Amino acid sequence: MNDQHDAFLTPEKFEELKKELENLKTVRRKEVAESLEYARSLGDLSENAEYQEARDMQAAIEERILHLEQVIKEAKIVAGTNKGDVVGLGTEVTIQKDKDKESRTYTIVGSEEANIQDHKLSYLSPLGEALMGKTKGEAFTFETPTGKQNYKILKIS
């Protein structure tokens, strides 16, 4: 697990992580404790797959709890305060690649909530870094594995 993370979160993600943490501490810990108790009742622990699986799950849950506690403790809540002017955390930006007809819209977020399928782009990603601080109408070049690509910012909200 990578302890190097940025502490920028949208208010929605912050609440989501707090709910996950609460669920892990209450519901999931109890479920794993019950699984361990059941596995112990089966006898010989050295050859007990259920016991080992429950121990692994317990370790994974405790690791996730520690990670979430750290993220929540260090979190800086961001909302798109500079909407419409400059690309920054929490802003939604629409870009178009040169010679492409279609545009793409992304929300710039901290790495904890980045998810390309949801069009949530980390400000630490190569494209996110290239976008930060740019303004509407500005053209920029972005280095990709296939070479340099030219883009233009169509909209910031």
The 8 nearest C-alpha neighbors of each residue, nearest first, counted from 0:
[[1, 2, 62, 66, 3, 63, 59, 4],
 [0, 2, 3, 4, 66, 5, 111, 62],
 [3, 1, 4, 0, 66, 69, 70, 5],
 [4, 2, 1, 5, 0, 6, 70, 110],
 [5, 3, 2, 6, 110, 111, 1, 70],
 [4, 6, 7, 110, 109, 3, 111, 74],
 [5, 7, 74, 75, 73, 70, 4, 8],
 [8, 6, 109, 75, 74, 5, 76, 77],
 [9, 7, 76, 109, 77, 13, 12, 75],
 [8, 10, 77, 12, 11, 76, 78, 13],
 [9, 11, 13, 12, 76, 14, 8, 77],
 [12, 10, 14, 9, 13, 15, 8, 16],
 [11, 13, 15, 9, 14, 10, 8, 16],
 [12, 14, 10, 16, 11, 15, 8, 9],
 [15, 13, 17, 11, 12, 16, 18, 10],
 [14, 16, 12, 18, 13, 17, 11, 19],
 [17, 15, 19, 13, 18, 14, 20, 12],
 [16, 18, 14, 20, 19, 15, 21, 13],
 [19, 17, 21, 15, 16, 20, 22, 14],
 [18, 20, 16, 22, 17, 21, 23, 15],
 [21, 19, 17, 23, 18, 22, 16, 64],
 [20, 22, 18, 24, 19, 23, 25, 17],
 [23, 21, 19, 26, 25, 20, 24, 18],
 [24, 22, 27, 20, 21, 25, 26, 28],
 [25, 23, 21, 22, 28, 20, 26, 27],
 [24, 26, 22, 23, 28, 27, 21, 29],
 [25, 27, 22, 29, 28, 23, 30, 24],
 [28, 26, 23, 30, 29, 25, 31, 22],
 [29, 27, 31, 30, 24, 26, 25, 23],
 [28, 30, 32, 27, 26, 31, 33, 25],
 [31, 29, 27, 33, 32, 28, 34, 26],
 [30, 32, 34, 28, 33, 29, 57, 35],
 [31, 33, 29, 35, 34, 30, 28, 36],
 [32, 34, 36, 30, 31, 35, 37, 29],
 [35, 33, 31, 37, 32, 36, 38, 53],
 [34, 36, 38, 32, 33, 37, 53, 50],
 [37, 35, 33, 39, 34, 38, 32, 40],
 [36, 38, 34, 40, 35, 39, 33, 41],
 [37, 39, 50, 35, 41, 40, 36, 49],
 [40, 38, 36, 41, 37, 42, 35, 50],
 [39, 41, 37, 38, 42, 36, 35, 43],
 [42, 40, 38, 39, 37, 43, 47, 44],
 [43, 41, 40, 39, 44, 38, 47, 45],
 [42, 44, 45, 46, 47, 41, 39, 40],
 [45, 43, 47, 46, 42, 50, 39, 38],
 [46, 44, 43, 47, 48, 51, 50, 42],
 [47, 45, 44, 43, 48, 51, 50, 42],
 [46, 48, 44, 50, 49, 45, 43, 51],
 [49, 47, 51, 50, 52, 46, 44, 38],
 [50, 48, 52, 47, 51, 38, 53, 35],
 [49, 51, 38, 53, 47, 48, 52, 35],
 [52, 50, 54, 48, 53, 49, 55, 47],
 [51, 53, 55, 49, 54, 50, 48, 56],
 [52, 54, 56, 50, 55, 51, 35, 57],
 [55, 53, 57, 51, 56, 52, 50, 58],
 [56, 54, 52, 58, 57, 53, 51, 59],
 [57, 55, 53, 59, 58, 54, 60, 52],
 [56, 58, 54, 60, 55, 59, 53, 31],
 [59, 57, 55, 61, 56, 60, 62, 54],
 [60, 58, 56, 62, 57, 61, 63, 55],
 [59, 61, 63, 57, 62, 58, 64, 56],
 [60, 62, 64, 58, 63, 59, 57, 65],
 [61, 63, 59, 65, 60, 64, 58, 66],
 [64, 62, 66, 60, 65, 61, 67, 59],
 [65, 63, 61, 67, 66, 62, 68, 20],
 [66, 64, 68, 62, 63, 67, 69, 61],
 [65, 67, 63, 69, 64, 68, 62, 70],
 [68, 66, 70, 64, 69, 65, 71, 63],
 [67, 69, 65, 71, 66, 70, 72, 64],
 [68, 70, 72, 66, 67, 71, 73, 65],
 [71, 69, 67, 73, 72, 68, 74, 66],
 [70, 72, 74, 68, 69, 73, 67, 13],
 [71, 73, 69, 70, 74, 68, 67, 6],
 [74, 72, 70, 71, 6, 69, 75, 7],
 [75, 73, 6, 71, 70, 72, 7, 76],
 [74, 76, 7, 6, 8, 77, 73, 9],
 [75, 77, 8, 9, 10, 7, 74, 78],
 [78, 76, 9, 8, 89, 75, 7, 88],
 [77, 79, 89, 80, 9, 76, 88, 10],
 [78, 80, 89, 90, 82, 81, 88, 77],
 [79, 81, 78, 82, 89, 77, 90, 88],
 [82, 80, 79, 84, 85, 83, 87, 90],
 [83, 81, 156, 79, 80, 84, 90, 155],
 [82, 84, 156, 155, 81, 85, 154, 135],
 [85, 83, 82, 81, 134, 155, 135, 86],
 [84, 86, 134, 132, 133, 87, 81, 83],
 [87, 85, 132, 131, 133, 90, 130, 134],
 [88, 86, 131, 90, 85, 132, 89, 107],
 [87, 89, 107, 108, 90, 79, 77, 122],
 [88, 90, 79, 78, 107, 108, 87, 77],
 [91, 89, 79, 88, 106, 87, 107, 156],
 [90, 92, 106, 156, 105, 155, 107, 89],
 [91, 93, 155, 105, 104, 154, 106, 90],
 [92, 94, 104, 154, 153, 103, 152, 105],
 [95, 93, 152, 103, 153, 102, 151, 104],
 [94, 96, 102, 151, 150, 103, 97, 101],
 [95, 97, 150, 99, 149, 98, 151, 94],
 [98, 96, 99, 149, 150, 95, 151, 148],
 [97, 99, 96, 100, 95, 149, 101, 150],
 [100, 98, 96, 97, 101, 95, 102, 150],
 [99, 101, 98, 102, 95, 96, 97, 103],
 [102, 100, 99, 95, 103, 96, 94, 98],
 [101, 103, 95, 94, 93, 100, 104, 96],
 [104, 102, 94, 93, 95, 105, 101, 92],
 [103, 105, 93, 92, 94, 91, 102, 118],
 [106, 104, 118, 92, 91, 119, 120, 107],
 [105, 107, 91, 119, 90, 120, 108, 92],
 [106, 108, 120, 88, 89, 90, 122, 121],
 [109, 107, 121, 88, 89, 120, 122, 113],
 [110, 108, 7, 121, 111, 8, 112, 122],
 [109, 111, 121, 113, 112, 5, 108, 123],
 [112, 110, 109, 113, 4, 5, 8, 7],
 [111, 113, 110, 109, 114, 108, 12, 8],
 [112, 114, 119, 110, 121, 120, 111, 108],
 [115, 113, 119, 117, 116, 112, 118, 120],
 [114, 116, 118, 117, 119, 120, 113, 105],
 [117, 115, 118, 114, 119, 113, 120, 105],
 [116, 118, 115, 119, 114, 113, 105, 120],
 [119, 117, 115, 105, 116, 120, 106, 114],
 [120, 118, 106, 114, 113, 117, 115, 105],
 [119, 121, 107, 113, 108, 106, 115, 118],
 [122, 120, 110, 108, 113, 123, 109, 124],
 [121, 123, 127, 128, 124, 107, 108, 109],
 [124, 122, 121, 128, 127, 125, 110, 109],
 [123, 125, 127, 121, 126, 122, 128, 120],
 [124, 126, 128, 127, 129, 123, 141, 142],
 [127, 125, 129, 128, 124, 130, 141, 122],
 [128, 126, 122, 124, 130, 129, 125, 121],
 [127, 129, 125, 131, 130, 122, 126, 123],
 [128, 130, 126, 127, 131, 125, 141, 139],
 [131, 129, 127, 128, 133, 126, 132, 86],
 [132, 130, 86, 128, 87, 133, 129, 127],
 [131, 133, 86, 85, 87, 130, 134, 129],
 [132, 134, 86, 85, 131, 130, 137, 135],
 [135, 133, 85, 137, 84, 136, 86, 132],
 [134, 136, 152, 137, 154, 153, 155, 84],
 [137, 135, 152, 153, 134, 151, 138, 154],
 [136, 138, 135, 134, 152, 151, 133, 139],
 [139, 137, 151, 150, 152, 136, 140, 149],
 [140, 138, 150, 149, 151, 141, 137, 129],
 [141, 139, 149, 148, 150, 147, 142, 138],
 [140, 142, 148, 147, 149, 143, 129, 139],
 [141, 143, 147, 146, 148, 140, 144, 125],
 [144, 142, 146, 145, 147, 141, 148, 125],
 [143, 145, 146, 142, 147, 148, 141, 125],
 [146, 144, 143, 147, 142, 148, 141, 149],
 [147, 145, 143, 144, 142, 148, 141, 149],
 [146, 148, 142, 141, 143, 140, 149, 145],
 [149, 147, 141, 140, 142, 146, 150, 143],
 [148, 150, 140, 97, 96, 139, 141, 147],
 [151, 149, 96, 139, 95, 138, 97, 140],
 [150, 152, 138, 95, 94, 137, 153, 139],
 [153, 151, 94, 136, 135, 137, 154, 93],
 [154, 152, 93, 94, 136, 135, 151, 95],
 [153, 155, 93, 135, 92, 152, 156, 94],
 [156, 154, 92, 83, 91, 135, 93, 82],
 [155, 83, 82, 91, 90, 92, 154, 84]]
